[in-house]
């Protein structure tokens, strides 16, 4: 049993742009790039739907994974700050500061 082939976003964009160009049919592109015509149609549709996002100003959104990671890191910083303050108070009698 074989795995599905994973294509890089750059490759998908290149094939979708070729499909939008219209010089070759989708079947010809599929045989040339080694894909299925249905996939090329999906990539072309995704390119057309997402193209308006290229021209939006100031609406770059961070992926949810990055936002979640930032929240986790902020929580860890808070925990470490509390632990640091606790240890600093407990060491005060020995350091004289």
C-alpha positions, 0 to 999 in steps of 0.5 A: 500500500502506497502513501499519498504524495504530498505536494509543496505549496510552491508546486501547487501554486505553480500548477494552479497558475498554469491552469489559470493561464489556460494555454494547456488543458487540465488533462495536459497539465495533469500528465505533465506535472504527474497529478490528477485533473481533479486535484488541479481543479481544486488547487485552481479554485483554492488559488482563486478564492485565496487571491483576494487575501494577498491584497488585504492590508493589515489583516495578517493573522497568526496561525492558531498553533502560534497563538496557542504556543504564545499562550503556553509560553506566557503561562510558563513565564508567569510560573517561573516569575512566581517561583523566582519571587518565592525563592528570592524571599526565602533566600533573603535571610541568608544573603542579607539583601 
